[in-house]
Amino acid sequence: MLGRVVCRAGLLRSGSRHISSSCVDPNVGLTTDQIEYREAALNFAKSELAPFMQEWDVTEEFPIETIKKSAELGFGGMFVPGELGGLELSRHDGSIIFEALSQGCNTTAAYITIHNMVNAMIATFGTEDQKERFCHSLSSMETLASYCLTEPGSGSDAAALSTTAKRDGDNFVLNGSKAFISGAGATDVLVAMVRTGGKGPKGVSALIIDTSSPGISYGAKEKKVGWNNQPTCVVNFDDVVVPDSNLLGGEGQGFKLAMHGLNGGRINIASCSLGSAQQCMEDVIQYTTDRKAFGSPLNSNQYIQFKLADMATNITTSRLMVRQAARCLDAKEPNAAALCAMAKLFATEKLFTVCDDALQLHGGYGYLKSYPVQQFWRDSRVHRILEGTSEVMHMLVARDIMKHL
């Protein structure tokens, strides 16, 4: 394992020299502050994530202490106001940071995006009391959060969720289950979408739930293709009592809040795809430079050069789309939701192809677990499913086009 760690860290350091100032340089178009944010995140990725990424994948360890260490850089409350312990960054800034973190470990960076989504939802829609009770500890990562929307019987059709929250005096009593919950069993706070009213989106509300509440239980940890160092399981609610002071955003507002959170979440997960593809690109440039075939470096072959050009084009095009969508979300542009869906659709599909091409160019070595390219490939595959499948993203983009005809 030590040899793998040294190899991985070396690739991360040495590969970068081939990318800096090129057409695929992530710093292109950034402000001085944004370059500093990226450098801070990339340094953390190199020192705290990359050396352990493959080991965590094998042991399925959720690196809580490392995650909490990221809060020292402010990465627990990126979109939260300073008075609540956050950095108050833009979505564009956050995208840059998440991309850089994902170069060290896609899975860990992805969890940090989820934690930030929950914290930002409370900071944006919560009462002053809720902000004070939850945001400070979430921003410092003294407490960690999970987001609960998907259920065993409702995935893409989120408005069909069936977990109920019935009023009982000053409390809600929850019954039901949530599925595919990242961090479940290891986190302290849940933001869950539950049914407080009738059918459809208007019957959905959001509740902030303390995971120490009696009646919460967890299913077995799912065995996944990737994202192995992030626990994923079913969360069960059996007569769980939640005070109505933990109702987030008002009764019947849950679906609206969920969609608002997902707009940012789609930018975040696309950014994680960018980081994975960027690192695969850097690794494969290093590999095809060092690897000799027929007496010459692999990348002296024109076919390999053209493949690298295609990879670079997909990365740069995706980055432009993701950052544009993030800026539109920051500006509250009316078409921001469609642009977030479009960016997520294009980036996660094209960047998975970049990871796949990088694995192919490694030849048989790319299929060995001692080479990190296969882990980026496995970890980025799920990005085309979560935060809205590619098929749903097609629907959202088409809907936006059709409503303007």
PyMOL commands that set and color helices and strands:
alter all, ss='L'
color gray80, all
select helices_A, chain A and resi 2-18+32-59+64-73+82-84+91-102+106-125+128-139+158-160+201-203+244-246+254-290+298-300+302-330+336-361+363-367+373-384+390-402
alter helices_A, ss='H'
color red, helices_A
select strands_A, chain A and resi 145-148+164-168+171-182+189-195+204-210+216-218+232-243+247-248+292-293+296-297
alter strands_A, ss='S'
color yellow, strands_A
deselect
rebuild
show_as cartoon
